[in-house]
Each structure stands twice: as C-alpha cells, then as structure tokens.
Amino acid sequence: MRNAYLTAARSLQLGREWAVEGDQPRALEAYAEALSLLRTLPPERTRDVLLAHTHLAFYQTLALVGSPGGQSHLHLGVSYARSTRDPLARAIAEECLSGLDVVM
C-alpha cells in the first residue's frame, strides 16, 4: 500500500509541475491517474490527505483554463481538507474558496 501512496503522490507532484509549465492536459491526466489509484485504497488519513490535495489541484488547473467541471473537484477537495484537518490542504481549500466568496 505504501507504494500506491508514493505513486499517487508522484503523479500529483508531476501534475502540479506540468500545470505550472502550462501543460494542462498532461497535468489533468496525472491528477486522474492519482485519483484512480487513491480510490482503490481503503479509507485512511494519508489517502484522504492525498485525495484533498489532488482534487484541489484538479480544480485549480481546470479553473486556470476556464474549463467546466471543476466544481465537483472543489467540493470533494474542500470536504477532504475539512475531514483530515491537514493544514496545507485547508489553506489551499480556503484559497480556492476565497475567489468564490465562500467561507470554509
């Protein structure tokens, strides 16, 4: 299971790097790979923290390109950030919500 977490974290990291470089399609593919893998794992804090970060990164990347469909990722990312109480995930969620005039 540890390998699955490392693989998902690496996909998330690569996705973020590609998004910053402007390669949004490749970034979205990496996020989708991470989500697919994480969804196969049993509920656990590490999995949920990674899900929060991945959903929020997915939302941010979709928002950058003005693509629809990001709201479900925002909703899930905020939900996981709240439940895990991960400080970084919560900060990212609050940043995403601040543009929507919503308080976490």
N, CA, C and O atoms as a DFTB+ gen file, in Angstrom:
416 C
 N C O
     1  1       0.827      -1.185       0.000
     2  2       0.000       0.000       0.000
     3  2       0.876       1.255       0.000
     4  3       0.498       2.272      -0.582
     5  1       2.033       1.192       0.643
     6  2       2.926       2.350       0.682
     7  2       3.340       2.758      -0.723
     8  3       3.429       3.947      -1.030
     9  1       3.595       1.764      -1.582
    10  2       3.955       2.075      -2.969
    11  2       2.834       2.815      -3.687
    12  3       3.094       3.699      -4.504
    13  1       1.602       2.461      -3.387
    14  2       0.466       3.133      -4.016
    15  2       0.417       4.597      -3.598
    16  3       0.151       5.471      -4.423
    17  1       0.674       4.869      -2.323
    18  2       0.700       6.257      -1.850
    19  2       1.817       7.040      -2.530
    20  3       1.620       8.179      -2.952
    21  1       2.988       6.419      -2.632
    22  2       4.120       7.103      -3.270
    23  2       3.854       7.359      -4.748
    24  3       4.213       8.413      -5.273
    25  1       3.234       6.407      -5.412
    26  2       2.904       6.570      -6.830
    27  2       1.883       7.687      -7.019
    28  3       2.019       8.514      -7.922
    29  1       0.865       7.709      -6.169
    30  2      -0.152       8.758      -6.258
    31  2       0.454      10.130      -5.955
    32  3       0.144      11.113      -6.628
    33  1       1.308      10.189      -4.953
    34  2       1.958      11.460      -4.605
    35  2       2.851      11.939      -5.749
    36  3       2.921      13.136      -6.025
    37  1       3.521      11.025      -6.401
    38  2       4.376      11.391      -7.529
    39  2       3.530      11.906      -8.697
    40  3       3.907      12.880      -9.348
    41  1       2.406      11.269      -8.963
    42  2       1.512      11.740     -10.024
    43  2       0.995      13.141      -9.706
    44  3       0.905      13.990     -10.593
    45  1       0.656      13.379      -8.442
    46  2       0.201      14.703      -8.024
    47  2       1.306      15.734      -8.227
    48  3       1.057      16.825      -8.741
    49  1       2.514      15.392      -7.828
    50  2       3.647      16.306      -7.978
    51  2       3.913      16.621      -9.449
    52  3       4.106      17.780      -9.817
    53  1       3.922      15.590     -10.281
    54  2       4.142      15.803     -11.715
    55  2       3.021      16.644     -12.321
    56  3       3.274      17.517     -13.151
    57  1       1.794      16.383     -11.906
    58  2       0.669      17.152     -12.401
    59  2       0.812      18.623     -12.068
    60  3       0.560      19.486     -12.910
    61  1       1.214      18.906     -10.846
    62  2       1.417      20.301     -10.452
    63  2       2.522      20.953     -11.281
    64  3       2.391      22.098     -11.715
    65  1       3.608      20.215     -11.495
    66  2       4.718      20.755     -12.286
    67  2       4.270      21.048     -13.720
    68  3       4.593      22.099     -14.273
    69  1       3.531      20.122     -14.313
    70  2       3.062      20.320     -15.687
    71  2       2.062      21.470     -15.764
    72  3       2.048      22.215     -16.744
    73  1       1.236      21.615     -14.750
    74  2       0.272      22.724     -14.740
    75  2       1.003      24.064     -14.705
    76  3       0.620      25.001     -15.406
    77  1       2.043      24.155     -13.897
    78  2       2.824      25.390     -13.802
    79  2       3.539      25.675     -15.116
    80  3       3.689      26.832     -15.510
    81  1       3.980      24.618     -15.792
    82  2       4.663      24.773     -17.079
    83  2       3.691      25.077     -18.221
    84  3       4.122      25.382     -19.333
    85  1       2.393      24.997     -17.957
    86  2       1.400      25.309     -18.976
    87  2       0.887      24.106     -19.745
    88  3       0.151      24.259     -20.719
    89  1       1.265      22.920     -19.319
    90  2       0.806      21.698     -19.991
    91  2      -0.388      21.124     -19.214
    92  3      -0.288      20.079     -18.571
    93  1      -1.523      21.839     -19.294
    94  2      -2.701      21.448     -18.522
    95  2      -3.247      20.060     -18.896
    96  3      -3.632      19.316     -17.994
    97  1      -3.298      19.680     -20.174
    98  2      -3.815      18.342     -20.472
    99  2      -2.998      17.228     -19.804
   100  3      -3.554      16.256     -19.294
   101  1      -1.701      17.383     -19.818
   102  2      -0.834      16.384     -19.184
   103  2      -1.027      16.413     -17.661
   104  3      -1.027      15.366     -17.013
   105  1      -1.190      17.608     -17.097
   106  2      -1.424      17.738     -15.658
   107  2      -2.728      17.048     -15.261
   108  3      -2.768      16.312     -14.275
   109  1      -3.780      17.283     -16.018
   110  2      -5.076      16.674     -15.715
   111  2      -5.011      15.160     -15.805
   112  3      -5.658      14.456     -15.030
   113  1      -4.236      14.666     -16.742
   114  2      -4.055      13.216     -16.877
   115  2      -3.347      12.649     -15.640
   116  3      -3.717      11.590     -15.136
   117  1      -2.335      13.359     -15.164
   118  2      -1.612      12.905     -13.970
   119  2      -2.527      12.912     -12.750
   120  3      -2.494      11.984     -11.942
   121  1      -3.348      13.963     -12.614
   122  2      -4.290      14.005     -11.489
   123  2      -5.294      12.859     -11.578
   124  3      -5.630      12.243     -10.567
   125  1      -5.767      12.579     -12.776
   126  2      -6.727      11.485     -12.957
   127  2      -6.104      10.148     -12.571
   128  3      -6.763       9.300     -11.969
   129  1      -4.838       9.964     -12.919
   130  2      -4.136       8.728     -12.533
   131  2      -4.051       8.614     -11.013
   132  3      -4.286       7.545     -10.450
   133  1      -3.713       9.725     -10.352
   134  2      -3.610       9.715      -8.896
   135  2      -4.966       9.401      -8.268
   136  3      -5.052       8.586      -7.349
   137  1      -6.018      10.042      -8.758
   138  2      -7.357       9.788      -8.208
   139  2      -7.782       8.341      -8.414
   140  3      -8.352       7.718      -7.519
   141  1      -7.504       7.819      -9.589
   142  2      -7.870       6.435      -9.885
   143  2      -7.192       5.473      -8.903
   144  3      -7.821       4.541      -8.402
   145  1      -5.936       5.705      -8.640
   146  2      -5.202       4.850      -7.715
   147  2      -5.683       5.029      -6.281
   148  3      -5.880       4.048      -5.564
   149  1      -5.871       6.255      -5.866
   150  2      -6.290       6.522      -4.485
   151  2      -7.672       5.962      -4.182
   152  3      -7.942       5.547      -3.055
   153  1      -8.532       5.949      -5.164
   154  2      -9.891       5.425      -4.953
   155  2      -9.917       3.920      -4.735
   156  3     -10.917       3.387      -4.255
   157  1      -8.845       3.229      -5.076
   158  2      -8.778       1.781      -4.864
   159  2      -8.313       1.430      -3.457
   160  3      -8.416       0.278      -3.036
   161  1      -7.802       2.417      -2.730
   162  2      -7.255       2.165      -1.401
   163  2      -8.329       2.312      -0.330
   164  3      -9.297       3.049      -0.514
   165  1      -8.162       1.615       0.782
   166  2      -9.143       1.742       1.869
   167  2      -9.036       3.113       2.530
   168  3      -7.974       3.735       2.501
   169  1     -10.128       3.586       3.124
   170  2     -10.108       4.883       3.801
   171  2      -9.027       4.910       4.887
   172  3      -8.900       3.998       5.704
   173  1      -8.268       5.987       4.854
   174  2      -7.181       6.167       5.810
   175  2      -6.713       7.608       5.679
   176  3      -6.871       8.199       4.611
   177  1      -6.151       8.186       6.713
   178  2      -5.809       9.607       6.710
   179  2      -4.879       9.979       5.559
   180  3      -5.106      10.983       4.883
   181  1      -3.842       9.190       5.328
   182  2      -2.891       9.509       4.259
   183  2      -3.597       9.549       2.911
   184  3      -3.373      10.458       2.112
   185  1      -4.440       8.574       2.664
   186  2      -5.198       8.540       1.412
   187  2      -6.084       9.779       1.296
   188  3      -6.152      10.403       0.236
   189  1      -6.756      10.130       2.382
   190  2      -7.676      11.266       2.352
   191  2      -6.948      12.596       2.164
   192  3      -7.456      13.489       1.487
   193  1      -5.769      12.732       2.755
   194  2      -4.971      13.949       2.558
   195  2      -4.560      14.058       1.093
   196  3      -4.655      15.127       0.491
   197  1      -4.107      12.949       0.528
   198  2      -3.732      12.954      -0.891
   199  2      -4.939      13.232      -1.786
   200  3      -4.816      13.927      -2.794
   201  1      -6.091      12.700      -1.426
   202  2      -7.311      12.990      -2.194
   203  2      -7.656      14.476      -2.122
   204  3      -8.045      15.069      -3.128
   205  1      -7.519      15.078      -0.952
   206  2      -7.793      16.508      -0.814
   207  2      -6.886      17.312      -1.738
   208  3      -7.354      18.163      -2.495
   209  1      -5.598      17.039      -1.670
   210  2      -4.643      17.781      -2.491
   211  2      -4.871      17.555      -3.981
   212  3      -4.770      18.489      -4.776
   213  1      -5.173      16.335      -4.353
   214  2      -5.369      16.023      -5.772
   215  2      -6.632      16.682      -6.313
   216  3      -6.607      17.265      -7.398
   217  1      -7.725      16.600      -5.580
   218  2      -8.968      17.243      -6.038
   219  2      -8.795      18.759      -6.135
   220  3      -9.279      19.379      -7.082
   221  1      -8.113      19.352      -5.169
   222  2      -7.913      20.797      -5.198
   223  2      -6.996      21.203      -6.352
   224  3      -7.222      22.228      -6.995
   225  1      -5.971      20.408      -6.611
   226  2      -5.087      20.701      -7.750
   227  2      -5.853      20.555      -9.064
   228  3      -5.664      21.345      -9.989
   229  1      -6.710      19.550      -9.140
   230  2      -7.550      19.340     -10.320
   231  2      -8.419      20.585     -10.544
   232  3      -8.512      21.100     -11.658
   233  1      -9.049      21.055      -9.469
   234  2      -9.904      22.249      -9.557
   235  2      -9.100      23.457     -10.023
   236  3      -9.524      24.175     -10.929
   237  1      -7.944      23.683      -9.408
   238  2      -7.139      24.848      -9.749
   239  2      -6.708      24.817     -11.214
   240  3      -6.719      25.846     -11.889
   241  1      -6.335      23.654     -11.696
   242  2      -5.895      23.532     -13.089
   243  2      -7.066      23.763     -14.041
   244  3      -6.915      24.451     -15.051
   245  1      -8.225      23.197     -13.731
   246  2      -9.402      23.420     -14.572
   247  2      -9.810      24.891     -14.556
   248  3     -10.224      25.432     -15.581
   249  1      -9.695      25.542     -13.389
   250  2     -10.046      26.957     -13.282
   251  2      -9.095      27.823     -14.116
   252  3      -9.507      28.830     -14.692
   253  1      -7.829      27.426     -14.175
   254  2      -6.843      28.180     -14.968
   255  2      -7.220      28.244     -16.439
   256  3      -7.048      29.272     -17.094
   257  1      -7.734      27.138     -16.945
   258  2      -8.076      27.084     -18.372
   259  2      -9.541      27.411     -18.620
   260  3      -9.994      27.395     -19.764
   261  1     -10.284      27.709     -17.560
   262  2     -11.690      28.064     -17.708
   263  2     -12.561      26.900     -18.131
   264  3     -13.603      27.086     -18.759
   265  1     -12.134      25.713     -17.789
   266  2     -12.878      24.521     -18.166
   267  2     -13.971      24.214     -17.140
   268  3     -13.745      24.351     -15.938
   269  1     -15.138      23.805     -17.601
   270  2     -16.208      23.452     -16.666
   271  2     -15.908      22.115     -15.981
   272  3     -15.028      21.371     -16.414
   273  1     -16.622      21.831     -14.946
   274  2     -16.460      20.546     -14.269
   275  2     -15.585      20.599     -13.046
   276  3     -15.415      19.587     -12.366
   277  1     -15.030      21.740     -12.751
   278  2     -14.147      21.845     -11.604
   279  2     -14.865      21.906     -10.274
   280  3     -14.265      21.636      -9.233
   281  1     -16.148      22.258     -10.291
   282  2     -16.884      22.416      -9.036
   283  2     -16.948      21.128      -8.228
   284  3     -16.874      21.169      -7.000
   285  1     -17.084      19.999      -8.886
   286  2     -17.133      18.737      -8.134
   287  2     -15.789      18.456      -7.473
   288  3     -15.742      17.936      -6.358
   289  1     -14.695      18.797      -8.157
   290  2     -13.373      18.613      -7.556
   291  2     -13.179      19.574      -6.384
   292  3     -12.581      19.207      -5.373
   293  1     -13.678      20.790      -6.514
   294  2     -13.585      21.746      -5.415
   295  2     -14.367      21.233      -4.213
   296  3     -13.870      21.252      -3.087
   297  1     -15.577      20.781      -4.452
   298  2     -16.420      20.277      -3.365
   299  2     -15.738      19.115      -2.635
   300  3     -15.672      19.097      -1.406
   301  1     -15.236      18.153      -3.399
   302  2     -14.586      16.988      -2.792
   303  2     -13.287      17.379      -2.094
   304  3     -12.996      16.890      -1.002
   305  1     -12.511      18.254      -2.719
   306  2     -11.257      18.691      -2.112
   307  2     -11.473      19.402      -0.790
   308  3     -10.757      19.152       0.180
   309  1     -12.461      20.290      -0.747
   310  2     -12.781      21.011       0.490
   311  2     -13.270      20.025       1.553
   312  3     -12.898      20.131       2.721
   313  1     -14.093      19.081       1.149
   314  2     -14.619      18.096       2.091
   315  2     -13.489      17.261       2.708
   316  3     -13.453      17.062       3.922
   317  1     -12.577      16.780       1.877
   318  2     -11.448      16.001       2.396
   319  2     -10.532      16.876       3.245
   320  3     -10.014      16.417       4.263
   321  1     -10.327      18.119       2.846
   322  2      -9.472      19.022       3.634
   323  2     -10.072      19.259       5.019
   324  3      -9.347      19.308       6.013
   325  1     -11.374      19.403       5.083
   326  2     -12.040      19.602       6.375
   327  2     -11.914      18.357       7.244
   328  3     -11.586      18.454       8.427
   329  1     -12.169      17.198       6.668
   330  2     -12.201      15.972       7.469
   331  2     -10.809      15.553       7.945
   332  3     -10.675      14.995       9.034
   333  1      -9.784      15.812       7.155
   334  2      -8.434      15.401       7.556
   335  2      -7.759      16.436       8.452
   336  3      -6.833      16.118       9.198
   337  1      -8.235      17.676       8.369
   338  2      -7.647      18.777       9.125
   339  2      -6.180      18.991       8.791
   340  3      -5.415      19.496       9.613
   341  1      -5.793      18.608       7.589
   342  2      -4.427      18.849       7.121
   343  2      -4.259      20.350       6.896
   344  3      -4.996      20.930       6.099
   345  1      -3.306      20.998       7.578
   346  2      -3.181      22.451       7.480
   347  2      -2.945      22.956       6.053
   348  3      -3.526      23.964       5.653
   349  1      -2.112      22.274       5.298
   350  2      -1.833      22.725       3.931
   351  2      -3.057      22.558       3.038
   352  3      -3.389      23.458       2.265
   353  1      -3.724      21.421       3.138
   354  2      -4.931      21.196       2.331
   355  2      -6.003      22.229       2.689
   356  3      -6.694      22.738       1.807
   357  1      -6.141      22.535       3.974
   358  2      -7.125      23.540       4.401
   359  2      -6.776      24.915       3.841
   360  3      -7.658      25.654       3.403
   361  1      -5.495      25.255       3.855
   362  2      -5.070      26.558       3.324
   363  2      -5.342      26.652       1.827
   364  3      -5.790      27.689       1.340
   365  1      -5.074      25.575       1.099
   366  2      -5.337      25.564      -0.345
   367  2      -6.843      25.670      -0.590
   368  3      -7.285      26.410      -1.469
   369  1      -7.624      24.925       0.190
   370  2      -9.087      24.971       0.043
   371  2      -9.613      26.379       0.311
   372  3     -10.473      26.875      -0.418
   373  1      -9.098      27.015       1.351
   374  2      -9.533      28.378       1.660
   375  2      -9.171      29.336       0.538
   376  3      -9.944      30.235       0.206
   377  1      -7.994      29.142      -0.045
   378  2      -7.577      29.979      -1.177
   379  2      -8.514      29.782      -2.368
   380  3      -8.910      30.746      -3.023
   381  1      -8.864      28.526      -2.638
   382  2      -9.787      28.247      -3.750
   383  2     -11.159      28.862      -3.493
   384  3     -11.784      29.409      -4.401
   385  1     -11.614      28.767      -2.264
   386  2     -12.930      29.290      -1.921
   387  2     -12.958      30.807      -1.852
   388  3     -14.012      31.412      -2.049
   389  1     -11.827      31.429      -1.579
   390  2     -11.799      32.885      -1.440
   391  2     -12.213      33.579      -2.749
   392  3     -12.787      34.668      -2.716
   393  1     -11.930      32.969      -3.868
   394  2     -12.356      33.528      -5.138
   395  2     -13.839      33.363      -5.380
   396  3     -14.400      33.976      -6.288
   397  1     -14.475      32.536      -4.567
   398  2     -15.905      32.279      -4.719
   399  2     -16.735      32.964      -3.639
   400  3     -17.953      32.791      -3.585
   401  1     -16.081      33.740      -2.780
   402  2     -16.752      34.418      -1.670
   403  2     -17.484      33.421      -0.766
   404  3     -18.612      33.661      -0.336
   405  1     -16.819      32.304      -0.491
   406  2     -17.371      31.273       0.386
   407  2     -16.384      31.063       1.524
   408  3     -15.172      31.086       1.309
   409  1     -16.889      30.861       2.721
   410  2     -16.029      30.627       3.873
   411  2     -16.031      29.152       4.209
   412  3     -17.071      28.495       4.177
   413  1     -14.849      28.636       4.532
   414  2     -14.726      27.216       4.850
   415  2     -15.182      26.959       6.226
   416  3     -15.156      25.815       6.682
